[in-house]
Amino acid sequence: MKSICLYFQVHQPYRLRTYRFFDIGLNHDYYNEFANSSIMQRVAQKSYLPMNKLLLKLIKEYGSAFKVSFSLSGMALEQFEAYAPEALKSFQELAKTGNVEFLAETYAHSLSSLKDKDEFIRQVQMHAQKVEELFGQKPTTFRNTELIYSDEIGATVASMGFDVMLTEGAKHVLGWRSPNMLYTNAINPNLKLLLKNFRLSDDIAFRFSNQGWNEWPLTTNKFTRWLNELDKKDEVVNLFMDYETFGEHQWEETGIFDFMAALPGAIYKNTDLKFATPKELGKQLQPVAPVHVPYPISWADEERDITAWLGNDLQKEAFDKLNALHGKVKNISKPDIQRDWLYLQTSDHFYYMSTKWFSDGDVHKYFNPYGNPYDAFINYMNVLSDFTIRVENEGVHVDEELKDIKEAVSSMSEKAEKAVKKTTKAATKKVKKALEKGKELNFDDIKDMSDSAIKKLLREIDIETLTVALKDTKEDLTERIIPNLGARARKKYNELEKELKKVKKSDIKKYRKAIGDKLNELFGK
């Protein structure tokens, strides 16, 4: 009998605030408290809480026959504790059922496995301890950041005592072989490997609401038919995806929750598959062969490699300069230094510096709070410069490291300045061109406006209208508008944003149109 393995990744980074050159040495507050709290609370309401409620209902309905697995990064767990304790409690309720396996990963959702073995092991142990504290489980399955894997990384994971590891079923690694089998690490066969079936996983995670997809709409009957069409020799179908797929990336209105609610029943009715956790599969299945992965792979982009984080000079410079501090930081016991050391290692910071604007460009731009990769680089390096000075103030000599950071920023500054000017000019030109053509401005055009223009607009609209209009909008637009609110207005916005748990799409559309009308009244011809 074939098995189906459902695995969900939960992660939220600590996003950096705009940190300018003149802040270095004076201000050690690096994080965007507003963005971090509001995004976590929003995603908890839209995704984590309703999906956890659904999974708990399915477990009660099907008992031990329905099982899922999770990994929650240390960054996400800390933000649950700080901003959304009710979401953390809902994950703990799932843990109590005995039907949910919690996996280990790097605490900071970092790229340490690619650079620093000691730091990698330290973070994995930190994370495993946190999982045991919160969920009462000692992890035996490992999932690296973004499913990053190589033979060497796998061997290190095996040396830490893990039995099973998840990674991507990359075509260029597997060749003719199927991802729907259990494999082993090429160096240490004691580590068993479960490989993501990226086609079936991405049908749910990325293509579910895409009306241009030739298989849209995706129904449970269609999905189970595809499961039945798999090779009879296949033993397991691994559906691995971001948990934010449900309610955040794929909105409730797409029917994603209804699809997941009906999927277990359709699988039991139409197939002979059973649900199993990675730990169970590691014990039940016999590996068919080792998988040779000499160079790191991941589940990102079409290439399934690590270029989303370390594909250009900006990313490599920032990554190398950060890691050059490890030998110095490990000897400092101050909690705030150790905290920032972890937070600055989060892979998202390097992802924001990506210049991959080809087939995956929309993905990289959608999740990027910066206007361009150079802004992301300069902002991060400013923070890293201040962090390095703090390390030095602890009596650790970092003259060489600080000099290297300054040189790296200097060598990129001219290029960055040109890129920023080009972006600003293009944005201004876009708004101006729209007005010259007599085209109406819309809500999204606010992100291309100057601060003075945004402030002028905000004086003309009430905070209730703004709060509804900003529901479920992209981060870059929110982060252009909110800093231009006065203290009293921002406080009122925060209160209303918490109160408005659910808003109809029709209302959001109506209020955005009202703001668009005001834009044209103020700035149109």
ZAFI-717335 format. One record per residue (C-alpha): x, y, z; residue number from 1. Coordinates in Angstrom, 3 decimals, padded with zeros to 6 digits. Example, Ala and Ser with C-alpha at 12.3 -4.5 7.8 and 13.67 -1.06 7.14 Angstrom:
% residues 2
R         u         v         w  num
R   012.300  -004.500   007.800    1
R   013.670  -001.060   007.140    2
***
This chain:
% residues 525
R         u         v         w  num
R   000.000   000.000   000.000    1
R   001.344   003.430  -000.969    2
R   001.649   006.187   001.610    3
R   001.095   009.907   001.370    4
R   003.239   012.217   003.493    5
R   001.942   015.728   004.184    6
R   004.626   018.116   005.421    7
R   004.213   021.851   006.077    8
R   006.915   024.472   006.643    9
R   006.184   027.432   008.953   10
R   008.566   030.388   008.983   11
R   008.509   034.142   009.509   12
R   011.748   036.192   009.570   13
R   012.537   039.129   011.809   14
R   012.384   041.841   009.147   15
R   014.844   044.712   009.400   16
R   013.713   048.316   009.640   17
R   015.187   050.970   007.371   18
R   018.632   051.348   008.908   19
R   020.653   054.243   007.538   20
R   024.380   054.946   007.528   21
R   023.929   057.640   010.192   22
R   022.384   055.072   012.568   23
R   025.623   053.078   012.716   24
R   027.197   053.253   016.156   25
R   024.216   055.112   017.626   26
R   021.124   052.928   017.242   27
R   021.113   049.187   017.893   28
R   017.403   048.701   017.179   29
R   017.453   046.758   013.900   30
R   013.984   045.271   013.549   31
R   010.726   046.498   012.052   32
R   008.458   045.884   015.020   33
R   005.352   047.048   013.181   34
R   005.908   044.800   010.159   35
R   006.894   041.774   012.235   36
R   003.917   041.970   014.600   37
R   001.299   042.923   012.013   38
R   002.391   040.318   009.465   39
R   002.503   037.541   012.060   40
R  -000.930   038.481   013.408   41
R  -002.384   038.745   009.902   42
R  -001.009   035.403   008.734   43
R  -002.096   033.767   011.991   44
R  -005.668   034.939   011.424   45
R  -005.765   034.121   007.715   46
R  -003.710   030.938   007.640   47
R  -002.369   029.287   010.789   48
R  -005.460   029.409   012.991   49
R  -008.093   028.344   010.416   50
R  -005.847   025.645   008.947   51
R  -004.926   024.246   012.369   52
R  -008.626   024.182   013.232   53
R  -009.295   022.268   010.022   54
R  -006.499   019.745   010.671   55
R  -007.741   019.180   014.218   56
R  -011.227   018.530   012.849   57
R  -009.858   016.032   010.296   58
R  -007.876   014.224   013.003   59
R  -011.003   013.943   015.152   60
R  -012.953   012.688   012.137   61
R  -010.443   010.109   010.863   62
R  -008.537   009.298   014.047   63
R  -005.118   007.720   013.666   64
R  -005.679   007.304   009.908   65
R  -004.924   010.987   009.216   66
R  -001.448   012.340   009.967   67
R   000.651   015.384   009.074   68
R   004.089   016.790   009.879   69
R   005.476   020.272   010.515   70
R   008.684   022.161   010.987   71
R   008.423   025.580   012.598   72
R   011.566   027.714   012.519   73
R   012.896   029.188   015.738   74
R   012.155   032.639   014.297   75
R   008.500   031.689   013.818   76
R   008.248   030.130   017.288   77
R   009.637   033.265   018.948   78
R   007.199   035.472   017.048   79
R   004.291   033.186   017.976   80
R   005.235   033.659   021.622   81
R   005.537   037.450   021.203   82
R   002.736   038.321   018.781   83
R   000.336   035.376   018.304   84
R   000.239   033.098   021.377   85
R  -003.146   031.762   020.317   86
R  -001.551   030.360   017.144   87
R   001.178   028.640   019.155   88
R  -001.485   027.135   021.408   89
R  -003.301   025.748   018.341   90
R  -000.094   023.991   017.209   91
R   000.282   022.561   020.713   92
R  -003.291   021.234   020.507   93
R  -002.295   019.422   017.312   94
R   000.771   017.985   019.050   95
R  -001.417   016.508   021.808   96
R  -003.325   014.381   019.282   97
R  -000.314   012.152   018.606   98
R  -001.045   012.419   014.865   99
R   001.401   015.211   014.149  100
R   005.188   014.953   013.896  101
R   007.340   018.020   014.542  102
R   010.676   018.125   012.715  103
R   013.981   019.782   013.553  104
R   015.662   022.433   011.420  105
R   018.116   025.299   011.890  106
R   016.883   027.623   014.643  107
R   017.433   030.795   012.613  108
R   016.254   029.311   009.307  109
R   019.823   029.983   008.262  110
R   022.306   028.938   005.588  111
R   024.816   027.744   008.198  112
R   024.910   024.238   006.680  113
R   026.692   025.752   003.656  114
R   029.430   027.510   005.582  115
R   029.934   026.618   009.227  116
R   029.452   023.050   010.473  117
R   029.788   023.973   014.151  118
R   027.204   026.769   013.894  119
R   024.909   024.465   011.921  120
R   025.035   021.784   014.636  121
R   024.545   024.396   017.380  122
R   021.407   025.795   015.728  123
R   019.920   022.365   015.070  124
R   020.407   021.409   018.709  125
R   018.867   024.729   019.818  126
R   015.864   024.109   017.628  127
R   015.381   020.499   018.696  128
R   015.414   021.626   022.331  129
R   012.821   024.338   021.605  130
R   010.556   021.826   019.838  131
R   010.776   019.436   022.774  132
R   009.980   022.239   025.240  133
R   006.937   023.481   023.316  134
R   005.503   020.283   021.823  135
R   006.813   017.451   023.974  136
R   008.529   015.698   021.072  137
R   012.207   014.971   020.538  138
R   012.654   015.316   016.743  139
R   014.091   012.333   014.864  140
R   013.438   013.763   011.378  141
R   015.348   016.730   009.993  142
R   014.401   019.349   007.440  143
R   017.095   021.842   006.479  144
R   016.355   025.466   005.569  145
R   014.531   025.531   002.205  146
R   015.184   021.754   001.859  147
R   018.882   022.501   001.196  148
R   020.784   019.226   000.929  149
R   024.048   017.708  -000.237  150
R   025.930   014.506   000.533  151
R   028.110   016.342   003.083  152
R   025.167   018.065   004.772  153
R   023.346   014.741   004.984  154
R   026.366   013.077   006.580  155
R   026.486   015.841   009.229  156
R   022.768   015.392   009.912  157
R   023.287   011.637   010.299  158
R   026.128   012.267   012.773  159
R   023.663   014.224   014.943  160
R   021.517   011.108   015.292  161
R   018.631   011.881   012.921  162
R   017.040   008.920   011.143  163
R   015.241   010.671   008.280  164
R   015.777   013.881   006.294  165
R   013.559   015.662   003.773  166
R   014.809   017.234   000.561  167
R   013.794   018.114  -002.996  168
R   013.161   015.496  -005.663  169
R   015.238   017.481  -008.151  170
R   015.207   016.165  -011.719  171
R   018.880   016.855  -012.335  172
R   019.736   014.668  -009.335  173
R   017.255   011.837  -009.834  174
R   017.442   011.534  -013.616  175
R   015.093   008.700  -014.597  176
R   014.399   007.669  -011.000  177
R   011.173   008.459  -009.155  178
R   010.931   010.781  -006.132  179
R   008.254   008.449  -004.779  180
R   010.693   006.053  -003.084  181
R   012.818   006.049   000.059  182
R   016.526   006.715  -000.554  183
R   019.651   007.047   001.606  184
R   022.534   009.454   002.025  185
R   025.463   008.550  -000.237  186
R   028.028   008.860   002.585  187
R   026.108   007.475   005.555  188
R   023.319   005.041   004.550  189
R   021.848   005.231   008.066  190
R   020.213   008.520   007.043  191
R   017.059   007.872   005.016  192
R   015.799   010.463   002.525  193
R   012.244   011.442   001.598  194
R   012.068   013.459  -001.621  195
R   009.433   016.043  -002.469  196
R   007.139   015.280  -005.393  197
R   007.393   018.832  -006.703  198
R   004.772   018.504  -009.443  199
R   001.933   017.375  -007.184  200
R   003.066   019.621  -004.302  201
R   003.225   022.701  -006.519  202
R  -000.160   021.922  -008.075  203
R  -001.581   022.790  -004.659  204
R   000.935   025.358  -003.414  205
R   001.386   027.480  -006.556  206
R  -001.122   026.553  -009.249  207
R  -004.319   026.003  -007.259  208
R  -005.884   029.417  -008.002  209
R  -004.173   030.029  -011.360  210
R  -007.038   030.254  -013.839  211
R  -004.532   030.264  -016.705  212
R  -003.417   026.746  -015.733  213
R  -004.801   024.152  -018.139  214
R  -005.831   021.927  -015.204  215
R  -007.735   024.647  -013.351  216
R  -009.868   024.203  -011.308  217
R  -008.155   021.570  -009.184  218
R  -010.662   019.226  -007.546  219
R  -010.113   016.350  -005.140  220
R  -011.397   013.889  -007.747  221
R  -008.868   015.135  -010.281  222
R  -006.044   015.071  -007.724  223
R  -006.821   011.531  -006.583  224
R  -006.965   010.448  -010.240  225
R  -003.404   011.725  -010.658  226
R  -002.383   009.797  -007.545  227
R  -003.842   006.626  -009.026  228
R  -001.934   007.195  -012.272  229
R   001.451   006.992  -010.507  230
R   003.681   004.003  -011.168  231
R   002.539   000.948  -009.231  232
R   006.087   000.490  -007.957  233
R   006.021   003.887  -006.216  234
R   005.806   003.634  -002.435  235
R   005.242   007.163  -001.085  236
R   003.996   010.513  -002.373  237
R   005.624   013.393  -000.499  238
R   003.583   016.583  -000.573  239
R   005.819   019.272   000.924  240
R   004.771   022.950   000.970  241
R   004.761   026.238   002.870  242
R   001.943   026.339   005.409  243
R   001.160   029.913   004.335  244
R  -000.176   028.330   001.128  245
R  -003.469   028.024   002.971  246
R  -005.203   031.379   003.398  247
R  -002.215   033.648   002.661  248
R  -000.762   032.671  -000.735  249
R  -004.024   031.002  -001.755  250
R  -006.856   033.041  -000.256  251
R  -009.843   031.435   001.429  252
R  -012.017   032.600  -001.485  253
R  -010.076   030.311  -003.870  254
R  -011.573   027.286  -002.123  255
R  -008.216   026.047  -000.780  256
R  -009.626   025.225   002.672  257
R  -012.579   023.367   001.165  258
R  -010.159   021.407  -001.028  259
R  -008.032   020.356   001.961  260
R  -011.116   019.517   004.022  261
R  -012.312   017.146   001.301  262
R  -008.929   015.684   000.316  263
R  -008.529   012.970   003.005  264
R  -012.013   011.608   002.347  265
R  -011.398   011.579  -001.409  266
R  -008.078   009.774  -000.901  267
R  -009.705   007.096   001.274  268
R  -012.590   006.714  -001.167  269
R  -010.731   006.777  -004.505  270
R  -007.242   005.402  -003.736  271
R  -005.481   002.796  -001.630  272
R  -003.097   005.356  -000.107  273
R  -002.660   005.836   003.643  274
R  -001.281   008.850   005.496  275
R   002.041   008.518   007.299  276
R   004.608   010.757   009.008  277
R   008.287   010.888   007.983  278
R   009.273   009.039   011.165  279
R   006.853   006.207   010.373  280
R   008.008   005.968   006.751  281
R   011.626   005.720   007.868  282
R   010.685   002.586   009.796  283
R   008.187   001.080   007.350  284
R   009.988   001.414   004.001  285
R   013.213  -000.097   002.724  286
R   015.530   002.310   000.874  287
R   015.970   001.507  -002.818  288
R   019.328   003.230  -003.374  289
R   021.639   006.055  -002.267  290
R   021.198   009.473  -003.895  291
R   024.408   011.233  -004.930  292
R   024.204   015.006  -004.431  293
R   027.742   016.457  -004.596  294
R   026.476   020.060  -004.851  295
R   023.698   021.611  -002.716  296
R   020.103   021.491  -003.938  297
R   016.965   023.158  -002.540  298
R   013.259   023.454  -003.305  299
R   013.605   027.013  -004.658  300
R   013.008   028.209  -008.218  301
R   013.270   026.201  -011.413  302
R   016.948   025.413  -010.876  303
R   016.376   023.764  -007.462  304
R   019.755   025.100  -006.308  305
R   020.992   027.758  -003.835  306
R   021.260   030.708  -006.240  307
R   018.136   032.316  -004.737  308
R   020.323   033.155  -001.693  309
R   023.912   033.034  -002.929  310
R   023.634   033.651  -006.664  311
R   025.207   037.101  -007.011  312
R   028.072   039.207  -005.637  313
R   025.839   041.150  -003.257  314
R   024.607   038.004  -001.560  315
R   028.046   036.394  -001.390  316
R   029.651   039.540   000.039  317
R   027.014   039.900   002.759  318
R   027.066   036.185   003.594  319
R   030.857   036.015   003.798  320
R   031.166   039.166   005.889  321
R   028.549   037.896   008.338  322
R   030.190   034.503   008.715  323
R   033.634   036.057   009.210  324
R   032.359   037.168   012.639  325
R   031.479   033.710   013.937  326
R   034.814   033.049   015.619  327
R   034.485   036.347   017.499  328
R   030.788   036.172   018.395  329
R   030.907   032.673   019.883  330
R   033.088   033.953   022.731  331
R   030.597   036.668   023.738  332
R   027.907   035.654   026.223  333
R   025.728   038.792   026.096  334
R   022.145   037.733   025.204  335
R   021.491   040.678   022.859  336
R   024.630   039.920   020.824  337
R   023.714   036.231   020.564  338
R   020.125   037.112   019.622  339
R   021.145   039.462   016.831  340
R   023.753   036.979   015.610  341
R   020.943   034.465   015.095  342
R   018.457   036.905   013.581  343
R   021.010   038.248   011.073  344
R   021.688   034.737   009.805  345
R   018.111   034.207   008.603  346
R   018.164   033.244   004.925  347
R   015.467   035.774   003.992  348
R   017.949   038.662   004.267  349
R   020.014   037.167   001.434  350
R   016.924   036.193  -000.553  351
R   015.925   039.872  -000.637  352
R   019.212   040.629  -002.427  353
R   018.417   038.265  -005.293  354
R   018.686   039.629  -008.840  355
R   016.879   036.678  -010.410  356
R   014.283   038.522  -012.472  357
R   013.687   035.812  -015.070  358
R   011.177   032.957  -014.855  359
R   011.078   033.220  -011.045  360
R   011.162   037.009  -010.888  361
R   007.587   037.500  -009.734  362
R   008.176   035.135  -006.817  363
R   011.273   037.029  -005.662  364
R   009.618   040.429  -006.025  365
R   006.383   039.384  -004.287  366
R   008.117   038.453  -001.040  367
R   010.638   041.301  -001.101  368
R   009.986   044.369   001.100  369
R   012.789   046.326  -000.617  370
R   012.566   048.341  -003.795  371
R   015.579   046.573  -005.308  372
R   018.336   044.145  -004.261  373
R   020.823   046.980  -003.755  374
R   018.583   048.601  -001.139  375
R   018.414   045.237   000.622  376
R   022.213   044.906   000.513  377
R   022.973   048.431   001.771  378
R   020.403   048.184   004.563  379
R   021.730   044.804   005.706  380
R   025.369   045.913   005.561  381
R   024.586   049.035   007.595  382
R   023.092   046.812   010.281  383
R   026.037   044.414   010.053  384
R   028.461   047.337   010.451  385
R   026.770   048.397   013.685  386
R   026.668   044.805   014.915  387
R   030.402   044.479   014.227  388
R   031.118   047.626   016.274  389
R   029.122   046.151   019.166  390
R   031.189   042.971   018.951  391
R   034.334   045.123   019.078  392
R   033.001   046.980   022.117  393
R   032.954   043.643   023.939  394
R   036.741   043.615   023.788  395
R   036.995   041.489   020.658  396
R   039.229   042.872   017.907  397
R   037.316   043.109   014.619  398
R   039.261   045.844   012.844  399
R   039.875   043.670   009.806  400
R   036.249   042.523   009.598  401
R   034.908   046.092   009.876  402
R   037.346   047.248   007.209  403
R   036.166   044.442   004.905  404
R   032.517   045.413   005.421  405
R   033.232   049.077   004.616  406
R   035.138   048.084   001.487  407
R   032.312   045.779   000.381  408
R   029.723   048.524   000.838  409
R   031.970   051.073  -000.893  410
R   032.548   048.827  -003.901  411
R   028.803   048.362  -004.335  412
R   027.664   051.876  -003.406  413
R   028.031   053.452  -006.848  414
R   026.150   050.586  -008.439  415
R   023.531   050.743  -005.704  416
R   023.080   054.522  -006.086  417
R   022.531   054.161  -009.820  418
R   020.018   051.364  -009.271  419
R   018.091   053.329  -006.639  420
R   018.025   056.463  -008.829  421
R   016.863   054.387  -011.764  422
R   014.086   052.802  -009.688  423
R   012.967   056.159  -008.268  424
R   013.047   057.786  -011.687  425
R   011.074   054.923  -013.223  426
R   008.464   055.109  -010.459  427
R   008.039   058.880  -010.809  428
R   007.903   058.550  -014.574  429
R   005.245   055.857  -014.260  430
R   002.915   058.102  -012.243  431
R   003.644   061.136  -014.423  432
R   003.044   059.155  -017.612  433
R  -000.255   057.859  -016.288  434
R  -001.390   061.420  -015.593  435
R  -000.222   062.729  -018.976  436
R  -002.170   060.006  -020.746  437
R  -005.220   060.881  -018.736  438
R  -005.094   057.453  -017.109  439
R  -006.676   057.232  -013.693  440
R  -004.447   056.589  -010.714  441
R  -005.295   053.606  -008.525  442
R  -004.603   052.432  -005.000  443
R  -001.403   050.545  -005.956  444
R   000.147   053.733  -007.398  445
R   000.673   055.018  -003.840  446
R   003.887   052.998  -003.553  447
R   005.403   055.100  -006.363  448
R   004.551   058.442  -004.747  449
R   006.726   060.709  -002.605  450
R   006.301   060.872   001.181  451
R   004.886   064.395   000.939  452
R   002.269   063.258  -001.579  453
R   001.324   060.274   000.617  454
R   000.976   062.550   003.664  455
R  -001.265   064.882   001.647  456
R  -003.469   061.913   000.695  457
R  -003.630   060.595   004.269  458
R  -004.955   063.974   005.498  459
R  -007.931   063.513   003.178  460
R  -009.008   059.958   004.088  461
R  -010.230   058.511   007.384  462
R  -008.278   055.793   009.165  463
R  -011.157   053.264   008.911  464
R  -011.124   053.488   005.113  465
R  -007.358   053.098   005.047  466
R  -007.383   050.073   007.392  467
R  -009.880   048.157   005.254  468
R  -008.103   049.106   002.018  469
R  -004.774   047.822   003.360  470
R  -006.182   044.404   004.271  471
R  -004.229   041.648   002.460  472
R  -002.182   044.098   000.432  473
R   001.495   043.593  -000.360  474
R   004.108   044.511   002.251  475
R   005.829   047.115   000.070  476
R   002.629   049.172  -000.156  477
R   001.888   048.939   003.581  478
R   005.439   049.933   004.439  479
R   005.188   053.008   002.188  480
R   001.979   054.197   003.827  481
R   002.156   053.390   007.560  482
R   005.381   055.325   008.366  483
R   003.668   058.450   007.005  484
R   000.873   058.230   009.581  485
R   001.032   060.381   012.680  486
R   001.432   058.681   016.074  487
R  -002.275   058.949   016.950  488
R  -003.393   057.715   013.523  489
R  -000.941   054.817   013.642  490
R  -002.234   053.769   017.064  491
R  -005.805   053.862   015.764  492
R  -004.755   051.864   012.697  493
R  -003.149   049.177   014.883  494
R  -006.306   048.886   016.982  495
R  -008.605   048.629   013.960  496
R  -006.294   046.193   012.177  497
R  -006.576   043.790   015.133  498
R  -010.355   044.201   015.342  499
R  -010.974   043.566   011.641  500
R  -010.313   039.839   011.539  501
R  -012.231   039.198   008.316  502
R  -013.165   041.659   005.605  503
R  -015.115   040.890   002.449  504
R  -013.135   041.199  -000.771  505
R  -015.922   043.394  -002.129  506
R  -015.421   045.838   000.777  507
R  -011.656   045.904   000.265  508
R  -012.208   046.636  -003.417  509
R  -014.741   049.383  -002.609  510
R  -012.457   051.193  -000.162  511
R  -009.445   050.924  -002.450  512
R  -011.516   052.487  -005.219  513
R  -012.524   055.305  -002.852  514
R  -008.856   056.019  -002.163  515
R  -008.121   055.811  -005.886  516
R  -010.839   058.395  -006.509  517
R  -009.283   060.663  -003.891  518
R  -005.880   060.225  -005.564  519
R  -007.268   061.415  -008.858  520
R  -009.065   064.306  -007.178  521
R  -005.842   065.465  -005.536  522
R  -003.231   064.696  -008.190  523
R  -005.081   064.003  -011.433  524
R  -005.769   066.468  -014.214  525
***
